[in-house]
Amino acid sequence: MRHGKKVNHLGRTDSHRKAMLANMATSLIKHKRISTTLAKAKALRTYVEPLITKSKNDTTHSRRTVFAYLQDKEVVTILFREVAEKVANRPGGYTRIIKLNNRLGDNAEMALIELVDYNEIYGKNVEAKEEKKTTRRGRSKSAAAPKAKEAKAETAEEVAPEAAPAEEAPATEEPKGE
């Protein structure tokens, strides 16, 4: 019976699976996003998120623990310097999985796994949509009121200046004629 054994073996032996996940985690930390199958992406999420949580606490012990999983000094330094700074105030959920189209050869479900804080596309779209919403709401409600005030002001100005230009008009014409 498989009671309490939820790990997805991914059709590999234990050593092969650990090596593959370590390599995928290394690529994810280096490139900030990778494309893989959905099952591997879900397995990678459970593998890499505890390592990112460990990287928040920069001690020798946590560095050695993470190095035992990743086996790459450069990636460990990137993780503890760059990635840990970006996720310092995030309580969890450091990765995002986006489903892609199925692979052509074997119709496997593909996915894009990425570090959440490094995707600038989603941040820009959200901000742009919010700005558009606020400007549309602001323009639709406030645009009618200033136009009405401007129209009233223009009509008031038109009534008052009509009397004044009649008196000033001959004065401006005389210097032109001379």
C-alpha positions in Angstrom: 0.0 0.0 0.0 1.1 3.6 -0.7 -0.2 5.2 2.5 1.6 8.6 3.1 3.8 8.3 -0.1 2.7 11.2 -2.2 5.9 12.0 -4.1 5.6 11.9 -7.9 8.3 9.5 -9.1 8.2 10.9 -12.6 9.1 7.5 -14.0 12.7 7.7 -12.7 14.8 6.2 -10.0 15.4 8.2 -6.8 18.9 9.3 -7.7 17.9 10.2 -11.2 14.9 12.2 -10.0 17.0 14.1 -7.4 19.6 14.9 -10.0 17.0 16.1 -12.5 15.2 18.3 -10.0 18.6 19.8 -8.8 19.5 20.6 -12.5 16.0 22.1 -13.1 16.2 24.2 -9.9 19.6 25.4 -11.0 18.3 26.4 -14.4 15.2 28.1 -12.8 17.4 30.2 -10.5 19.8 31.1 -13.3 17.3 32.0 -16.0 14.3 32.9 -13.7 11.9 30.9 -15.9 12.0 27.5 -17.7 9.6 25.5 -19.8 9.0 21.9 -18.9 6.2 19.4 -18.5 3.4 20.1 -16.1 4.2 17.2 -13.8 7.9 18.2 -13.6 6.9 21.8 -12.9 4.8 20.8 -10.0 7.5 18.5 -8.6 10.0 21.3 -9.1 7.8 23.8 -7.2 7.9 21.5 -4.1 11.6 21.1 -4.5 12.7 24.8 -5.0 10.3 26.7 -2.7 11.8 25.4 0.5 15.3 26.3 -0.8 14.2 29.8 -1.5 12.7 30.0 2.0 16.1 28.8 3.4 17.9 31.5 1.4 16.1 34.3 3.3 18.2 33.4 6.4 21.7 33.9 5.2 23.8 31.8 7.5 26.6 29.3 6.9 24.3 26.4 7.8 21.5 27.4 5.4 24.1 28.0 2.6 25.5 24.5 3.2 22.0 23.0 3.3 21.0 24.6 0.0 24.4 23.6 -1.6 23.7 20.0 -0.6 20.6 20.2 -2.8 21.8 22.3 -5.7 25.6 21.4 -6.0 26.4 24.6 -7.7 28.3 27.4 -5.9 27.4 30.1 -8.5 23.7 29.4 -8.2 23.8 29.3 -4.4 25.4 32.8 -4.4 22.7 34.1 -6.9 20.0 32.6 -4.7 21.3 34.1 -1.5 22.1 37.5 -3.0 19.6 38.4 -5.7 16.6 36.1 -5.2 16.6 36.4 -1.4 16.5 40.2 -1.6 13.4 40.1 -3.9 11.5 37.6 -1.8 12.4 39.0 1.6 8.9 40.2 2.4 7.0 37.5 0.6 5.6 34.8 2.9 5.6 32.0 0.3 4.5 31.2 -3.2 7.8 32.2 -4.9 7.0 30.4 -8.2 4.2 30.6 -10.7 3.2 27.8 -13.1 1.5 28.8 -16.4 0.1 26.0 -18.6 1.1 26.1 -22.2 0.0 24.1 -25.3 0.6 20.4 -25.4 3.9 19.2 -26.9 3.7 18.2 -30.6 5.6 14.9 -30.4 3.9 13.1 -27.5 1.0 15.6 -26.6 2.5 16.1 -23.1 1.1 18.9 -21.0 3.6 21.7 -21.0 4.1 24.5 -18.5 6.2 27.5 -17.9 7.5 27.8 -14.3 9.0 31.1 -13.2 10.0 33.1 -10.2 7.1 35.4 -9.4 9.1 38.5 -8.5 11.2 38.5 -11.7 8.2 38.7 -14.1 7.9 42.3 -15.1 5.3 41.7 -17.8 2.5 40.8 -15.3 3.4 43.8 -13.1 3.3 46.2 -16.0 0.0 44.9 -17.3 -1.7 45.1 -13.9 -0.5 48.6 -13.4 -1.5 49.7 -16.9 -5.0 48.2 -16.4 -5.4 49.9 -13.1 -4.3 53.2 -14.5 -6.7 52.9 -17.4 -9.5 52.1 -15.1 -8.8 55.1 -12.8 -8.5 57.5 -15.8 -11.6 56.2 -17.4 -13.6 56.5 -14.2 -12.0 59.9 -13.5 -12.7 61.3 -16.9 -16.2 60.0 -17.3 -17.4 61.5 -14.0 -15.2 64.6 -13.7 -15.1 65.4 -17.4 -18.8 66.3 -17.6 -18.6 68.7 -14.6 -15.7 70.8 -15.9 -17.1 71.0 -19.4 -20.4 72.3 -18.0 -18.5 74.8 -15.8 -16.5 75.9 -18.9 -19.6 76.3 -21.0 -21.2 78.5 -18.3 -18.1 80.6 -18.0 -17.8 81.0 -21.8 -21.4 82.2 -22.0 -20.9 84.7 -19.2 -17.7 86.0 -20.9 -19.5 86.3 -24.2 -22.2 88.4 -22.7 -19.8 90.8 -20.9 -17.2 91.3 -23.6 -19.8 92.2 -26.3 -20.4 95.6 -24.7 -16.7 96.3 -24.2 -15.4 95.5 -27.7 -17.9 97.9 -29.2 -16.3 100.8 -27.4 -12.7 99.6 -28.0 -13.2 98.7 -31.7 -13.0 102.3 -33.0 -9.9 102.9 -30.9 -8.0 99.9 -32.4 -9.1 100.8 -35.9 -7.9 104.4 -35.8 -4.2 103.6 -35.4 -4.5 101.2 -38.3 -6.0 103.8 -40.5 -3.3 106.5 -39.6 
